[in-house]
Each structure stands twice: as structure tokens, then as C-alpha cells.
Amino acid sequence: MLSQESQKMVVGVLRLELYLYGVHSLKEKRSVVKKILGRCRVRFPVSCAETGHHDVWQSAEISFAVVERDEPRAHTLFTRIQEEIDHIGLSETSGSFSEFLHY
């Protein structure tokens, strides 16, 4: 039987709505979203994907999921992801939602 401490984990989900700069077609949008997601996959231990606004040129919804040992660590990771996306300079965050499930 597992101890109480070994059963502790947190699944974190972050959903970001982005306004994409200078995008005039779905092809350009796919390129920008691909760059953002690729950079986040390389720099952070997360799963991520485009999850909404698929047919809107200048708007994207991207989501991230992570498993951590506690909520503050997941929250810190999500803050770093948002800072990285801002640093890339291809978009601005127009909305953010996060949720943490404790197991």
C-alpha cells in the first residue's frame, strides 16, 4: 500500500488566449502557433496543443498540462511559460485560465 505522501500529486492545466501580431491568414497563424508551442515544448516539461479558435486568423487558444508534486511548483511553471510567450514577441495574452487537480 502506498503511503499518504507518495500519493500526492497535482495535475495542472493552463489555457491561454492569444492575440497574434501581424497574422493575415490561417497559414501564417499556424506558423506562429507552431513556433510558440515548439519553443515551450523544448524549454518546459509540459504537454501543449492548440485547443481553440482554429478558424480565426489573429486569435489562438493554446493549452498546457503538467504533473507536479505540489500546486506552487505547477503555478510557477505556468508563470514562466506565460513570461516566455511574452518574451517571444509574436503575440499578447488576452486571457488566461488555470486549474489544479489534486490526487
Secondary structure, 3 states (H helix, E strand, C coil): CCCCHHHCCEEEEEEEEEEECCCCCHHHHHHHHHHHHHHHHHHCCCEEEEEECCCCCCEEEEEEEEEECCHHHHHHHHHHHHHHHHHHCCEEEEEEEEEEEEC
